[in-house]
């Protein structure tokens, strides 16, 4: 990848505030997967530039009761979830079957922006006056690091999508190698596997991230909706109806009879989105090419890359971490 197309967080030292530089000098530091380093903040790992956005977001963001937050660890199906919920919430404003639907011309990450790595990045204070209600936001933040107003806003909704950690690991490994500069070389799967298992990955540890939202969904099911990627793949129509009900916009009898549930899933399918011009040739303002977010979108890709010992190790960690929680991945 040439420098002009590299993600801006590879230039992290050039764009950090003095306050952020002082903070990261006090934080635990490890080798990064894409940027040079990851820093541990409130128990989780981030590139320095993301960390600056997190702190700004925590200081300034004010949630509203009508807000909807899509929460994930990286490579859990975030792009897919954004497309589905944007289409679901806006199905009256933007009819699914229209040729000018926003998803046909925009990457889902532009339609549902990240709080900490888009809206508040580089100490920006965004203007939300043009955001229609309900406002849709995305985040990779663990629950503990969400702005206090999000945690305390009783009527806002959080949708959490999780995925088999073995598939997530494979996807992060591919994704990180797509975004590294050519002169940086590629990450070997063995090196980053050990880092992932130790919890040193983007917004990791994975298991702690998932468990926080799982526990919140059990304690407050009206606020936090916990969804598995694999369940969404296997029973898309059922889970789309569950999502609509949770978000307060259930499908009417007329909508059901018109086939809108199936139409939404078709529009937002990996096959459809990945072949669109905007996702084949466009790029985000942060530098990533849109096609980097569309690799396979399948369940079980781990079988093509992980040896049995790797599978066994991640399964052992998962069983140990989730023991007694009632959560099975």
N, C-alpha and C positions, 0 to 999 in steps of 0.2 A: 504494500500500500504506500502510495506517495504521501509526503507530509501534508500537502494541501487537503487531502481527503481523510486524514487521521482525526479521530475524536479529539476534541479540545482538551480533555483531561490528561492527554499525554504531554501537554505543555503545562502541567500543573504548577510548577514553581514560578512561572512567569505571571500568573494571574491570581495568586493568593493574596488576601489582605494580610496586613501585618498581624492583626489579631489572630487569624487562622494559623499563620506561621508559628506564632508563639504557642498556640494550643497544641499543634501537632508535635512540637518539640518535646512535649511532656507525655505523649501517648506511646503505647507499645507499637512497634513497627515491624512489618514483615515484607518480604518480596512480593510485588504485585503480579497479577496475571496479565494485565494490560498496561496500566500505568506502572511507574517504577516501584512504588510502594503501596501497601495497604496499612491503614492506621486503625487501631481499635478504639472505638468510642461507644460508651454505654454498653459494652459487651459484644459489639459487632464490628465488622471490618469494612472499611471504605477507602477509595482513592481520596487524596487530599482535596481535590476540587469538589467532589461530591460532599465531603464533610463540611466544606464551607457553605454549600447550599442547605445542608441539613440544619446547621446552626441558625442561619438566616430564617429558614422556614419555622423552626421552633420558636424563634423570637417574635415573628410578625404575623404568622397565619392565624386568621380568625374563622373558625368553622361556623356554618349555618345549619339549622335543623334540617334543611332540605338537601344538604350535600350528600353525595355518594362517593365513596372512596374505594378504588380497586387496589387491593393489597396483595403483593406476591413477593416471593424471592425471585431473583433473575432466572429466566429461562423456564418458568413454570407454565407458560402459556399466556403470558401477559398480553401480547399483541392480539391474540385470539379473543381473550376476555374483553379487551377494550372494544374491539369491533362489535362483539355481541351486545354488550351493555349499552354502547352508544346507539346502536340500531334499535334495541328494545325500548329505551327511554324516549327516543325521538321518532318512534314509528308513525305518529300522527303528523308531526312537523315534516318529516322526510319519509314519505311512503316507500316501502321496501322495493316495490317493483318499478319505481321511476328510474329513468336513464341518467338523471342528474343527482343520484344519491351521493352524499359526501364521501362515502367509503370508496366510490369508484375513482375519485380524483385525489384523495388524501390518504396518507398513511395513518393507521389507527393511533400512532403515538402523537400525531399532530392534532387529532380530534379529542383525545383524552390525555392531557399533558401530565407529566410527572411533576409533583410538587418540588422535591428536593433537587432533582437533576435536570429540571427545565425551568420552572417558574421562578425559583429562588436561587438559581445557580449564579455564581459570581456576585453575591450580595445584592441581587436585583430585588426590588419590591414591586411585584406585579400589580397591574391595574385590572381589577376584576369586574369593572363596570359593564363590560360587553358580554360577560358570561351569562348565558340563559339559565334559568332555574328549571330543574335542579342542576347544580354545578357538578360536573364529573371530573374527578381527579384520580391520578394513579400514584402509587408509591411503592418503593421497595423497603421502606422503613419497617423495622420490627415494632410491635405494639408499644414497647417501652419508650421508644424514641419519637412516637407521633407527637405533634404539637398538643399541648394540654387541652386546647379548645376542642380538638377532635375527640380526645378521650372523654371529655366532660359534656360534650354536646349530645344530649340523650336521644334526640330524634334522628340524627344523621345515621347513615347506613354504611357499613363496611362489608365488602364482599372479598373473601380471601380464597384464592385458588392455589392449591398445592399439587405436587406431582411426585412421582417416584423419584427418590434422590439419585438413583443410578442413572436414570434418563436425564435428570437435571445436570448431573456432573458431565456426562458426555456432551450435552448441549452447550454448557458453559465453556468446556474445553475447545470445542469447534469455534464458538463465538469469539473467544479471546484471541485465538490465532488469526481470525479474520481481521481483527482490529489492530493487531500489533504492526508496527512499522517493519518493513522488510529487513532493515539492519538489526532489528531486535531479535530476529530469529523466531522460531516457534517454540511454544511450550511443549515439552514431552508429556505424554499422558501419565507417565509414572511419577514425574515430579509434582504435577498439579493434583494427582490423585492423593498423594500424601498430605498436601496442603488442605484439600477439601475434607479429608477425614479428620484433620485436626481443627476444622472449623474455619480455616483461613481462606475465605472466598468472598466474592462480592456480596455484601449484606449477610455474610455467614457469621456464626455457624448456622447451617441450614436447619438442623433439628431444633435448635432453640427458637428460631424464627417461627417455624410452623407450630411448635407447642404453645407459644404465647397466644397466637390467634385461636388455636383449638380450644384452649382453656377459656378464652374470652367468649367464644361461641357457645360454650356450655353454660357459662355464667349469665350471659345476656344474649339470648338467641334472637331477640327483637332488633338488636343492633349489629351483630356480627353473623354473617352467613358464611359457613365453611363448605367449600366445594372442592372435590378432587378432579383433576384433569382427566383421569381415566374414566370416571363416572360420566363426565360431560361428553367424552368421546363415545362411550357405549350407549348412553341413554340421553342423547342431546335434547329431545323434545320434552321429556319428563323434567329434566333439570332446568331447561329454559322456562318452563311454566312455574317451577319452584322459585326461580330468580324473580320472575315478574311479580309473583305474589309477595315475596319478601320486600321488593322495592315499591310496593304499593300501586302497581300498574298491571293488574292481572288481565289476561286476555278475555275479551267478551265472547259470548256465544257466536256472534257474527264474525268476529276475527277468527275464531277456531274453524268455523265453517268455510272461511275464505282461504284457509291454508297458510295463514301468515307465520305460524310457528316454523313450519318447514321452509318457508321463503327466507326467514331471517337466518336460519342455519345454513342454507345454500349460499346466501350472499356473503356470510362471514366464514365460509369454509376455507381451509388452507388452500385447496386447489384453485378456488376462485380468486382469493386475495393475492396469492403469490404470482399469478399470471397477469395482474393488472400493470399497465404501463408505469404508473406512479411507484409501484413496489419493485418493478424490475430495474428501473433506471433512475428513480429519484433518490434524494438523500435528505437526512434531517439537518436542521440548522447547526446541530452540534458536530456534524461531520460524518456520522455513520451513514453508509449506504442503506437504503430501505431493504434491499434484498438480503442484507445480513440478518434480518429478523425472520426470514423464511427459509428454513433449511429442510426439515422433513415433517415436523409436527405430528409425529407418530408415537404410539405406545410401544415400548420394547426395543428401541433402537440400541439400547445398552448391549444387546447380544452381539452386535457387530463390532464392539470395541473392548469390552471388559472380559478379562480372563476370569475363570471361576473363583480364583482367590480374591479378586477385587469385589466381585459380587458378594461373596461370603462376608468380607470385611464390612462393607456398607450395610448389609443386612444385620450383622451383629450390632453395629453402632445404633442402627435404627431401633432394634428391639430393646436395647439397653436404655436409650434415651426416652422412648415412649412407654416404657414399662409402667403399668398401672394407670396410664392416662385414658385408656379406652380407644386410643387412636391407632388405626392399622393402615399402613400404606403398602 
